[in-house]
Amino acid sequence: MKKALVVIFLGYILLLIETSLGFPFQLGQIRLDGLVPLVAWYGLQHSLPGGILAVLGLGILSEQMSAMPAGLYALAYTGEYLMIRYILSHIVCAAAWQQMMLVSFLSIEVVAVLLIGSGAAELLWPWGFAQALLNGVLAPFWFFVFDKVNSVISSEDMWFGVKEHSEV
């Protein structure tokens, strides 16, 4: 449950950053996107059925800050999460290059759902594939950030405010 709240918290922070400061980091239709790697990071670590609730919550939260038709983000992120769980049941994705390939592949699915669902399917080539490539290249950076934030939030020092002292 704690990790699901971490994902919702990180997703909210990323949404705020991407919507308010996203314009300087945008080139055409390509933008800095941390939500697809966030769902991938969460999917690599948390299994069904409990993991899907946080992903649905993240999709619903994303829809509140977007002009896309209702249900697209929830569908795209849930599809990404389910594909990760299916792929992990057959393949081990331990190396960084494998995780980069996985995020790139899943970014194509997310971008395709969002662009086709919004009626802009013609933007899938070349912008959608360029976005997927950028998401894959930046995946190790995002995974590092998510691991660090998760370790800081999950530490007991932050939750209880008291540090345990060992007796000599």
C-alpha positions in Angstrom: 0.0 0.0 0.0 2.9 2.4 0.8 4.4 1.9 -2.6 1.1 2.6 -4.3 0.9 5.9 -2.5 4.5 6.6 -3.5 3.5 6.1 -7.2 0.5 8.3 -6.9 2.6 11.0 -5.1 5.4 10.8 -7.7 2.8 10.9 -10.5 1.2 14.0 -9.1 4.6 15.7 -8.8 5.5 14.7 -12.3 2.2 15.9 -13.6 2.7 19.3 -11.9 6.2 19.6 -13.3 5.2 18.5 -16.8 2.2 20.8 -17.1 3.8 23.9 -15.6 7.4 23.6 -16.7 7.0 21.3 -19.7 7.1 23.9 -22.4 10.8 24.7 -22.2 11.5 20.9 -22.4 9.3 20.4 -25.5 10.5 20.0 -29.1 7.5 19.8 -31.5 5.4 16.9 -30.1 8.3 15.4 -28.2 8.3 16.2 -24.5 10.0 15.1 -21.3 7.7 12.5 -19.9 8.3 10.7 -16.6 4.9 9.0 -16.3 5.5 6.1 -18.7 8.8 5.2 -17.0 7.0 5.6 -13.6 4.4 3.0 -14.6 7.1 0.8 -16.0 9.2 1.1 -12.8 6.1 0.3 -10.7 5.2 -2.7 -13.0 8.7 -4.1 -12.7 8.4 -4.2 -8.9 4.8 -4.8 -8.0 2.6 -7.6 -9.2 -1.1 -8.1 -9.8 -3.7 -7.6 -8.5 -2.8 -4.9 -6.1 -0.5 -3.1 -8.5 -3.2 -2.2 -11.0 -5.1 -0.1 -8.6 -2.3 2.5 -8.3 -1.9 2.5 -12.1 -5.6 3.2 -12.5 -5.4 5.9 -9.9 -2.5 7.4 -11.8 -4.5 7.3 -15.1 -7.5 9.0 -13.5 -5.2 11.6 -12.0 -3.6 12.2 -15.4 -7.0 12.7 -17.0 -7.8 15.5 -14.6 -4.8 17.6 -15.9 -5.4 16.8 -19.6 -7.8 17.7 -22.4 -7.8 14.2 -23.8 -11.0 12.2 -23.9 -12.0 10.5 -20.7 -10.5 7.1 -20.1 -7.5 7.2 -22.4 -4.9 7.6 -19.8 -6.4 4.9 -17.6 -6.5 2.6 -20.6 -3.0 3.4 -21.8 -1.3 3.1 -18.4 -3.3 -0.1 -17.5 -2.3 -1.6 -20.8 1.3 -0.7 -20.2 1.2 -2.2 -16.7 -0.5 -5.4 -17.9 2.0 -5.8 -20.7 4.9 -5.4 -18.3 3.5 -8.1 -16.1 3.0 -10.4 -19.1 6.5 -9.8 -20.4 8.0 -10.4 -16.9 6.3 -13.7 -16.6 8.3 -14.9 -19.6 11.5 -12.8 -19.6 13.8 -11.4 -16.9 14.5 -7.7 -17.5 17.4 -7.1 -15.1 19.9 -5.2 -17.3 19.6 -1.5 -17.9 19.5 -1.9 -21.7 16.6 -4.4 -21.3 14.7 -1.9 -19.2 15.4 0.8 -21.8 14.0 -1.5 -24.6 11.0 -2.3 -22.5 10.2 1.3 -21.8 10.6 2.2 -25.5 8.3 -0.6 -26.5 5.7 0.2 -24.0 5.9 3.9 -24.8 4.8 3.1 -28.3 1.7 1.5 -26.9 0.9 4.4 -24.6 1.5 7.0 -27.4 -0.5 5.0 -29.9 -3.5 4.7 -27.5 -3.3 8.4 -26.7 -2.9 9.7 -30.2 -5.4 7.3 -31.9 -7.9 7.9 -29.1 -7.6 11.7 -29.4 -8.0 11.6 -33.2 -4.4 12.5 -34.1 -3.2 9.1 -35.4 -1.1 10.8 -38.1 1.3 12.1 -35.4 2.3 8.5 -34.5 5.0 8.7 -37.2 7.6 10.3 -36.6 6.6 12.0 -33.3 5.3 9.0 -31.5 8.3 6.9 -32.2 10.7 9.7 -31.3 8.8 10.1 -28.0 9.2 6.4 -27.4 12.9 6.5 -28.1 13.4 9.5 -25.7 11.4 7.7 -23.0 13.6 4.6 -23.4 16.9 6.5 -23.4 15.9 8.4 -20.2 14.5 5.3 -18.4 17.6 4.6 -16.4 17.7 8.2 -15.1 14.0 8.0 -14.2 14.4 4.6 -12.5 17.3 6.0 -10.4 15.2 9.0 -9.4 12.2 6.8 -8.5 14.4 4.4 -6.5 15.9 7.2 -4.5 12.6 8.9 -3.8 11.1 5.5 -2.8 13.9 4.8 -0.4 13.6 8.2 1.2 9.8 8.0 1.6 9.8 4.4 2.7 12.4 4.9 5.4 11.0 4.6 8.9 12.7 7.8 9.9 10.4 9.9 7.8 7.2 8.1 8.9 7.8 8.0 12.6 10.2 11.0 13.1 12.2 9.0 15.6 15.5 7.3 14.8 16.3 4.0 16.4 19.4 4.0 18.6 21.3 0.8 19.0 22.7 0.1 22.4 26.3 -0.6 22.9 
